[in-house]
């Protein structure tokens, strides 16, 4: 899964061809923790990351929601936008 955002130990990835397993989401990794975050709502749907890292991830999603939703439908080669 390509990394689309990295901030210290927080890493956000998105699965290429994500539209094959909706709803649109990203994977947020922090140390040994993993959370699945819904792109549309910004809410954690599965897993856990500490609140500070979740707020950073959520802000990234909010600021890039339209691009993330577009990427969800497009070819993984377009992931170089970040």
MOPAC internal coordinates of N, CA, C and O (Angstrom, degrees):
PM7 1SCF
backbone

  N    0.0000 0     0.00 0     0.00 0    0    0    0
  C    1.4293 1     0.00 0     0.00 0    1    0    0
  C    1.5243 1   109.42 1     0.00 0    2    1    0
  O    1.2310 1   119.73 1   -55.20 1    3    2    1
  N    1.3131 1   118.11 1   124.80 1    3    2    1
  C    1.4590 1   120.26 1  -179.81 1    5    3    2
  C    1.5273 1   112.60 1   -66.97 1    6    5    3
  O    1.2310 1   120.86 1   -41.31 1    7    6    5
  N    1.3236 1   115.97 1   138.69 1    7    6    5
  C    1.4571 1   121.59 1   174.14 1    9    7    6
  C    1.5168 1   107.96 1   -79.70 1   10    9    7
  O    1.2310 1   120.67 1   -52.40 1   11   10    9
  N    1.3416 1   116.31 1   127.60 1   11   10    9
  C    1.4621 1   120.18 1  -179.37 1   13   11   10
  C    1.5241 1   112.19 1  -109.14 1   14   13   11
  O    1.2310 1   120.24 1   168.79 1   15   14   13
  N    1.3451 1   117.14 1   -11.21 1   15   14   13
  C    1.4572 1   120.89 1   179.31 1   17   15   14
  C    1.5200 1   108.00 1  -157.56 1   18   17   15
  O    1.2310 1   121.06 1   -42.70 1   19   18   17
  N    1.3313 1   115.58 1   137.30 1   19   18   17
  C    1.4572 1   120.26 1   177.53 1   21   19   18
  C    1.5176 1   108.55 1  -141.13 1   22   21   19
  O    1.2310 1   121.04 1   -47.46 1   23   22   21
  N    1.3212 1   115.62 1   132.54 1   23   22   21
  C    1.4533 1   121.88 1   179.23 1   25   23   22
  C    1.5159 1   106.96 1  -143.47 1   26   25   23
  O    1.2310 1   120.30 1   -74.48 1   27   26   25
  N    1.3072 1   117.02 1   105.52 1   27   26   25
  C    1.4599 1   123.21 1  -173.60 1   29   27   26
  C    1.5265 1   108.88 1    51.76 1   30   29   27
  O    1.2310 1   118.90 1    60.65 1   31   30   29
  N    1.3336 1   119.71 1  -119.35 1   31   30   29
  C    1.4638 1   121.49 1  -177.57 1   33   31   30
  C    1.5234 1   113.80 1   -91.70 1   34   33   31
  O    1.2310 1   120.12 1  -175.61 1   35   34   33
  N    1.3171 1   117.37 1     4.39 1   35   34   33
  C    1.4654 1   121.37 1   177.04 1   37   35   34
  C    1.5170 1   108.69 1   -92.78 1   38   37   35
  O    1.2310 1   120.80 1   -50.00 1   39   38   37
  N    1.3284 1   116.08 1   130.00 1   39   38   37
  C    1.4663 1   121.19 1   179.43 1   41   39   38
  C    1.5205 1   108.52 1  -132.30 1   42   41   39
  O    1.2310 1   120.52 1   -49.27 1   43   42   41
  N    1.3353 1   116.62 1   130.73 1   43   42   41
  C    1.4632 1   121.31 1   178.84 1   45   43   42
  C    1.5165 1   108.29 1  -115.24 1   46   45   43
  O    1.2310 1   121.43 1   -49.90 1   47   46   45
  N    1.3143 1   114.87 1   130.10 1   47   46   45
  C    1.4543 1   121.10 1  -179.87 1   49   47   46
  C    1.5212 1   109.65 1  -124.93 1   50   49   47
  O    1.2310 1   121.62 1   -19.98 1   51   50   49
  N    1.3323 1   114.50 1   160.02 1   51   50   49
  C    1.4602 1   120.89 1   174.29 1   53   51   50
  C    1.5143 1   107.65 1  -136.61 1   54   53   51
  O    1.2310 1   120.87 1   -42.24 1   55   54   53
  N    1.3039 1   115.95 1   137.76 1   55   54   53
  C    1.4512 1   121.78 1  -178.60 1   57   55   54
  C    1.5317 1   110.33 1   -76.14 1   58   57   55
  O    1.2310 1   119.61 1   -55.53 1   59   58   57
  N    1.3223 1   118.34 1   124.47 1   59   58   57
  C    1.4640 1   119.37 1   173.48 1   61   59   58
  C    1.5239 1   109.81 1   -58.30 1   62   61   59
  O    1.2310 1   121.40 1   -35.12 1   63   62   61
  N    1.3148 1   114.93 1   144.88 1   63   62   61
  C    1.4605 1   120.62 1  -176.97 1   65   63   62
  C    1.5223 1   110.22 1    62.89 1   66   65   63
  O    1.2310 1   121.29 1  -144.02 1   67   66   65
  N    1.3269 1   115.14 1    35.98 1   67   66   65
  C    1.4519 1   120.83 1  -177.29 1   69   67   66
  C    1.5095 1   113.98 1   -59.05 1   70   69   67
  O    1.2310 1   120.42 1   152.42 1   71   70   69
  N    1.3421 1   116.80 1   -27.58 1   71   70   69
  C    1.4501 1   118.63 1  -177.24 1   73   71   70
  C    1.5220 1   112.45 1   -64.36 1   74   73   71
  O    1.2310 1   120.29 1   175.21 1   75   74   73
  N    1.3239 1   117.06 1    -4.79 1   75   74   73
  C    1.4603 1   120.40 1   177.29 1   77   75   74
  C    1.5244 1   110.98 1   -83.36 1   78   77   75
  O    1.2310 1   119.76 1   170.60 1   79   78   77
  N    1.3277 1   118.06 1    -9.40 1   79   78   77
  C    1.4658 1   120.38 1   175.56 1   81   79   78
  C    1.5216 1   110.12 1  -144.05 1   82   81   79
  O    1.2310 1   121.67 1  -102.98 1   83   82   81
  N    1.3251 1   114.40 1    77.02 1   83   82   81
  C    1.4627 1   122.80 1  -179.53 1   85   83   82
  C    1.5177 1   110.77 1   -70.00 1   86   85   83
  O    1.2310 1   118.75 1   -16.84 1   87   86   85
  N    1.3192 1   119.99 1   163.16 1   87   86   85
  C    1.4607 1   129.23 1     4.13 1   89   87   86
  C    1.5257 1   111.45 1   -78.27 1   90   89   87
  O    1.2310 1   120.25 1   -18.81 1   91   90   89
  N    1.3246 1   117.13 1   161.19 1   91   90   89
  C    1.4645 1   121.00 1   179.86 1   93   91   90
  C    1.5311 1   111.02 1   -57.91 1   94   93   91
  O    1.2310 1   120.77 1   -50.45 1   95   94   93
  N    1.3301 1   116.13 1   129.55 1   95   94   93
  C    1.4598 1   120.62 1  -177.65 1   97   95   94
  C    1.5189 1   110.62 1  -154.17 1   98   97   95
  O    1.2310 1   121.51 1   -14.57 1   99   98   97
  N    1.3189 1   114.72 1   165.43 1   99   98   97
  C    1.4612 1   122.14 1   172.92 1  101   99   98
  C    1.5208 1   107.79 1  -123.26 1  102  101   99
  O    1.2310 1   121.31 1   -17.08 1  103  102  101
  N    1.3230 1   115.09 1   162.92 1  103  102  101
  C    1.4584 1   122.34 1   176.09 1  105  103  102
  C    1.5263 1   106.58 1  -108.41 1  106  105  103
  O    1.2310 1   120.54 1   -55.43 1  107  106  105
  N    1.3293 1   116.57 1   124.57 1  107  106  105
  C    1.4603 1   121.64 1   178.97 1  109  107  106
  C    1.5255 1   108.47 1  -111.28 1  110  109  107
  O    1.2310 1   120.80 1   -58.74 1  111  110  109
  N    1.3204 1   116.07 1   121.26 1  111  110  109
  C    1.4621 1   122.60 1  -178.82 1  113  111  110
  C    1.5210 1   109.13 1  -110.98 1  114  113  111
  O    1.2310 1   121.08 1   -45.32 1  115  114  113
  N    1.3140 1   115.54 1   134.68 1  115  114  113
  C    1.4598 1   120.88 1   172.95 1  117  115  114
  C    1.5246 1   106.89 1  -141.18 1  118  117  115
  O    1.2310 1   120.93 1   -67.12 1  119  118  117
  N    1.3336 1   115.83 1   112.88 1  119  118  117
  C    1.4620 1   122.07 1  -175.20 1  121  119  118
  C    1.5286 1   108.87 1    51.74 1  122  121  119
  O    1.2310 1   119.33 1    62.96 1  123  122  121
  N    1.3330 1   118.87 1  -117.04 1  123  122  121
  C    1.4660 1   120.87 1  -179.44 1  125  123  122
  C    1.5204 1   113.19 1   -95.66 1  126  125  123
  O    1.2310 1   119.83 1  -173.95 1  127  126  125
  N    1.3267 1   117.93 1     6.05 1  127  126  125
  C    1.4600 1   121.68 1  -177.03 1  129  127  126
  C    1.5213 1   111.14 1   -99.37 1  130  129  127
  O    1.2310 1   121.18 1   -30.22 1  131  130  129
  N    1.3246 1   115.34 1   149.78 1  131  130  129
  C    1.4629 1   122.30 1   178.22 1  133  131  130
  C    1.5172 1   108.69 1  -138.80 1  134  133  131
  O    1.2310 1   120.80 1   -46.73 1  135  134  133
  N    1.3296 1   116.08 1   133.27 1  135  134  133
  C    1.4600 1   121.59 1   174.04 1  137  135  134
  C    1.5220 1   108.62 1  -129.79 1  138  137  135
  O    1.2310 1   121.15 1   -39.64 1  139  138  137
  N    1.3177 1   115.41 1   140.36 1  139  138  137
  C    1.4566 1   122.01 1   172.10 1  141  139  138
  C    1.5251 1   105.76 1   -96.67 1  142  141  139
  O    1.2310 1   120.71 1   -55.28 1  143  142  141
  N    1.3485 1   116.25 1   124.72 1  143  142  141
  C    1.4653 1   120.49 1  -175.91 1  145  143  142
  C    1.5230 1   109.21 1  -119.34 1  146  145  143
  O    1.2310 1   120.93 1   -55.20 1  147  146  145
  N    1.3218 1   115.82 1   124.80 1  147  146  145
  C    1.4576 1   122.91 1   177.91 1  149  147  146
  C    1.5285 1   108.91 1   -67.22 1  150  149  147
  O    1.2310 1   120.24 1   -51.15 1  151  150  149
  N    1.3242 1   117.15 1   128.85 1  151  150  149
  C    1.4699 1   121.09 1  -178.07 1  153  151  150
  C    1.5260 1   111.07 1   -68.03 1  154  153  151
  O    1.2310 1   119.99 1   139.44 1  155  154  153
  N    1.3231 1   117.63 1   -40.56 1  155  154  153
  C    1.4644 1   119.96 1  -175.72 1  157  155  154
  C    1.5203 1   112.83 1   -70.10 1  158  157  155
  O    1.2310 1   119.86 1   138.23 1  159  158  157
  N    1.3230 1   117.87 1   -41.77 1  159  158  157
  C    1.4653 1   120.34 1  -176.55 1  161  159  158
  C    1.5225 1   113.28 1   -97.08 1  162  161  159
  O    1.2310 1   120.15 1   156.98 1  163  162  161
  N    1.3297 1   117.32 1   -23.02 1  163  162  161
  C    1.4617 1   120.96 1  -175.75 1  165  163  162
  C    1.5214 1   113.13 1    77.55 1  166  165  163
  O    1.2310 1   120.26 1  -172.55 1  167  166  165
  N    1.3200 1   117.10 1     7.45 1  167  166  165
  C    1.4651 1   121.70 1  -177.37 1  169  167  166
  C    1.5267 1   111.43 1   -93.06 1  170  169  167
  O    1.2310 1   121.09 1   -31.92 1  171  170  169
  N    1.3297 1   115.52 1   148.08 1  171  170  169
  C    1.4635 1   120.66 1   173.36 1  173  171  170
  C    1.5253 1   108.00 1   -72.96 1  174  173  171
  O    1.2310 1   120.61 1   -54.34 1  175  174  173
  N    1.3192 1   116.44 1   125.66 1  175  174  173
  C    1.4582 1   120.29 1   179.13 1  177  175  174
  C    1.5234 1   112.42 1  -102.65 1  178  177  175
  O    1.2310 1   121.04 1   162.97 1  179  178  177
  N    1.3325 1   115.62 1   -17.03 1  179  178  177
  C    1.4605 1   119.68 1   179.54 1  181  179  178
  C    1.5204 1   108.01 1  -160.52 1  182  181  179
  O    1.2310 1   120.34 1   -35.33 1  183  182  181
  N    1.3168 1   116.95 1   144.67 1  183  182  181
  C    1.4503 1   121.35 1   175.48 1  185  183  182
  C    1.5175 1   113.16 1    83.94 1  186  185  183
  O    1.2310 1   121.43 1    18.90 1  187  186  185
  N    1.3242 1   114.86 1  -161.10 1  187  186  185
  C    1.4677 1   121.23 1  -173.24 1  189  187  186
  C    1.5256 1   110.14 1  -158.55 1  190  189  187
  O    1.2310 1   120.89 1   -38.67 1  191  190  189
  N    1.3221 1   115.91 1   141.33 1  191  190  189
  C    1.4637 1   123.83 1   161.46 1  193  191  190
  C    1.5307 1   105.77 1  -139.21 1  194  193  191
  O    1.2310 1   119.75 1   -25.95 1  195  194  193
  N    1.3314 1   118.08 1   154.05 1  195  194  193
  C    1.4639 1   119.96 1   179.26 1  197  195  194
  C    1.5344 1   111.61 1   -57.05 1  198  197  195
  O    1.2310 1   120.89 1   -29.33 1  199  198  197
  N    1.3271 1   115.90 1   150.67 1  199  198  197
  C    1.4584 1   121.67 1  -174.54 1  201  199  198
  C    1.5277 1   113.41 1   -56.26 1  202  201  199
  O    1.2310 1   119.37 1   138.78 1  203  202  201
  N    1.3213 1   118.81 1   -41.22 1  203  202  201
  C    1.4709 1   119.77 1  -179.94 1  205  203  202
  C    1.5259 1   111.28 1   -58.91 1  206  205  203
  O    1.2310 1   120.27 1   135.83 1  207  206  205
  N    1.3282 1   117.08 1   -44.17 1  207  206  205
  C    1.4559 1   121.15 1   179.87 1  209  207  206
  C    1.5307 1   110.63 1   -71.35 1  210  209  207
  O    1.2310 1   120.76 1   144.29 1  211  210  209
  N    1.3255 1   116.14 1   -35.71 1  211  210  209
  C    1.4639 1   119.57 1   177.08 1  213  211  210
  C    1.5224 1   110.33 1   -61.50 1  214  213  211
  O    1.2310 1   119.74 1   138.68 1  215  214  213
  N    1.3248 1   118.10 1   -41.32 1  215  214  213
  C    1.4571 1   120.57 1  -179.85 1  217  215  214
  C    1.5317 1   111.54 1   -65.11 1  218  217  215
  O    1.2310 1   120.30 1   143.15 1  219  218  217
  N    1.3215 1   117.03 1   -36.85 1  219  218  217
  C    1.4706 1   120.70 1   175.74 1  221  219  218
  C    1.5254 1   109.76 1   -64.71 1  222  221  219
  O    1.2310 1   120.67 1   133.73 1  223  222  221
  N    1.3268 1   116.33 1   -46.27 1  223  222  221
  C    1.4722 1   120.75 1   179.49 1  225  223  222
  C    1.5199 1   110.80 1   -62.57 1  226  225  223
  O    1.2310 1   120.90 1   136.64 1  227  226  225
  N    1.3058 1   115.88 1   -43.36 1  227  226  225
  C    1.4667 1   120.20 1  -179.05 1  229  227  226
  C    1.5293 1   110.82 1   -63.03 1  230  229  227
  O    1.2310 1   120.39 1   137.82 1  231  230  229
  N    1.3353 1   116.85 1   -42.18 1  231  230  229
  C    1.4631 1   120.39 1   177.74 1  233  231  230
  C    1.5323 1   110.72 1   -61.57 1  234  233  231
  O    1.2310 1   120.55 1   136.23 1  235  234  233
  N    1.3417 1   116.55 1   -43.77 1  235  234  233
  C    1.4643 1   120.17 1   177.44 1  237  235  234
  C    1.5292 1   110.54 1   -58.59 1  238  237  235
  O    1.2310 1   120.59 1   135.15 1  239  238  237
  N    1.3306 1   116.47 1   -44.85 1  239  238  237
  C    1.4691 1   120.41 1   180.00 1  241  239  238
  C    1.5280 1   110.54 1   -63.14 1  242  241  239
  O    1.2310 1   120.07 1   133.70 1  243  242  241
  N    1.3282 1   117.47 1   -46.30 1  243  242  241
  C    1.4674 1   121.01 1  -179.86 1  245  243  242
  C    1.5246 1   111.55 1   -59.48 1  246  245  243
  O    1.2310 1   120.53 1   137.29 1  247  246  245
  N    1.3240 1   116.58 1   -42.71 1  247  246  245
  C    1.4674 1   120.64 1  -177.51 1  249  247  246
  C    1.5265 1   112.64 1   -73.42 1  250  249  247
  O    1.2310 1   120.04 1   159.96 1  251  250  249
  N    1.3315 1   117.53 1   -20.04 1  251  250  249
  C    1.4651 1   121.27 1  -175.18 1  253  251  250
  C    1.5303 1   112.88 1  -124.67 1  254  253  251
  O    1.2310 1   120.47 1  -161.35 1  255  254  253
  N    1.3275 1   116.71 1    18.65 1  255  254  253
  C    1.4765 1   121.14 1  -174.05 1  257  255  254
  C    1.5285 1   112.83 1   -53.44 1  258  257  255
  O    1.2310 1   120.12 1   130.28 1  259  258  257
  N    1.3116 1   117.38 1   -49.72 1  259  258  257
  C    1.4751 1   119.86 1  -176.99 1  261  259  258
  C    1.5281 1   111.32 1   -61.05 1  262  261  259
  O    1.2310 1   120.49 1   136.32 1  263  262  261
  N    1.3249 1   116.67 1   -43.68 1  263  262  261
  C    1.4608 1   120.57 1   179.01 1  265  263  262
  C    1.5219 1   110.67 1   -64.94 1  266  265  263
  O    1.2310 1   120.32 1   136.78 1  267  266  265
  N    1.3291 1   117.00 1   -43.22 1  267  266  265
  C    1.4640 1   120.26 1   179.64 1  269  267  266
  C    1.5278 1   111.44 1   -62.06 1  270  269  267
  O    1.2310 1   120.41 1   137.34 1  271  270  269
  N    1.3255 1   116.83 1   -42.66 1  271  270  269
  C    1.4667 1   119.42 1   178.89 1  273  271  270
  C    1.5253 1   111.56 1   -66.15 1  274  273  271
  O    1.2310 1   120.66 1   144.67 1  275  274  273
  N    1.3221 1   116.35 1   -35.33 1  275  274  273
  C    1.4646 1   119.75 1   176.14 1  277  275  274
  C    1.5249 1   110.10 1   -66.45 1  278  277  275
  O    1.2310 1   120.44 1   134.47 1  279  278  277
  N    1.3306 1   116.76 1   -45.53 1  279  278  277
  C    1.4637 1   120.34 1   178.91 1  281  279  278
  C    1.5194 1   111.76 1   -61.28 1  282  281  279
  O    1.2310 1   120.49 1   145.80 1  283  282  281
  N    1.3131 1   116.67 1   -34.20 1  283  282  281
  C    1.4646 1   121.51 1   179.87 1  285  283  282
  C    1.5384 1   110.04 1   -55.46 1  286  285  283
  O    1.2310 1   120.76 1   146.05 1  287  286  285
  N    1.3236 1   116.16 1   -33.95 1  287  286  285
  C    1.4658 1   121.46 1  -177.03 1  289  287  286
  C    1.5217 1   113.32 1   -93.96 1  290  289  287
  O    1.2310 1   119.89 1   169.21 1  291  290  289
  N    1.3447 1   117.81 1   -10.79 1  291  290  289
  C    1.4591 1   120.20 1  -171.42 1  293  291  290
  C    1.5146 1   113.14 1  -103.51 1  294  293  291
  O    1.2310 1   121.99 1     1.21 1  295  294  293
  N    1.3082 1   113.79 1  -178.79 1  295  294  293
  C    1.4518 1   123.24 1   179.14 1  297  295  294
  C    1.5208 1   110.41 1   -70.53 1  298  297  295
  O    1.2310 1   119.65 1   -38.99 1  299  298  297
  N    1.3368 1   118.28 1   141.01 1  299  298  297
  C    1.4680 1   120.53 1  -178.96 1  301  299  298
  C    1.5216 1   114.09 1   -60.62 1  302  301  299
  O    1.2310 1   119.01 1   161.38 1  303  302  301
  N    1.3030 1   119.50 1   -18.62 1  303  302  301
  C    1.4498 1   121.02 1   178.37 1  305  303  302
  C    1.5141 1   111.90 1   -66.61 1  306  305  303
  O    1.2310 1   120.17 1   162.70 1  307  306  305
  N    1.3495 1   117.28 1   -17.30 1  307  306  305
  C    1.4480 1   121.14 1   178.59 1  309  307  306
  C    1.5191 1   112.96 1   -79.61 1  310  309  307
  O    1.2310 1   119.88 1   178.86 1  311  310  309
  N    1.3202 1   117.84 1    -1.14 1  311  310  309
  C    1.4480 1   121.82 1  -175.97 1  313  311  310
  C    1.5222 1   112.45 1   -69.36 1  314  313  311
  O    1.2310 1   119.43 1   174.21 1  315  314  313
  N    1.3066 1   118.68 1    -5.79 1  315  314  313
  C    1.4635 1   119.85 1  -179.38 1  317  315  314
  C    1.5379 1   111.50 1   -77.37 1  318  317  315
  O    1.2310 1   119.66 1  -171.51 1  319  318  317
  N    1.3162 1   118.25 1     8.49 1  319  318  317
  C    1.4586 1   121.06 1   178.38 1  321  319  318
  C    1.5149 1   112.61 1   -69.88 1  322  321  319
  O    1.2310 1   120.17 1   161.53 1  323  322  321
  N    1.3151 1   117.28 1   -18.47 1  323  322  321
  C    1.4647 1   120.84 1  -177.06 1  325  323  322
  C    1.4937 1   110.79 1  -101.54 1  326  325  323
  O    1.2310 1   120.10 1   180.00 1  327  326  325

